[in-house]
């Protein structure tokens, strides 16, 4: 099942993922793009569409970019970004699970209604004979 990607805005870290996806599509090497590339296996397994071609060595390139931008603060920023994308992925998985559960309940409810209607129809045929 695929989750409505409009729900991204309700999830922690959606800004990183949205910006990262845009940057990847535009071919820009930004921290957000590289972070999405680092998390690509998990995001793909959750059903999030990603470009086929992702930056090579994204983890190393992310670290180098953060080090160039932040110097001594690079380690803190790196850990914070990894934490945010992991929060996004966990929240997305929860959303996906909740949507699947709702869909399953609807299907089960529909099946129960069909069975009940079938029983009513069978009962009315029995009474008619």
TAVENLIN-V808408 format. One record per helix or strand. SS is the DSSP state (H for helix, E for strand). FROM is the first residue (numbers start at 0). TO is the last residue. If there is no record, write none. Layout:
# TAVENLIN-V808408
ss->SS from->FROM to->TO
ss->SS from->FROM to->TO
This chain:
# TAVENLIN-V808408
ss->H from->4 to->9
ss->H from->13 to->25
ss->H from->30 to->37
ss->H from->39 to->44
ss->H from->57 to->127
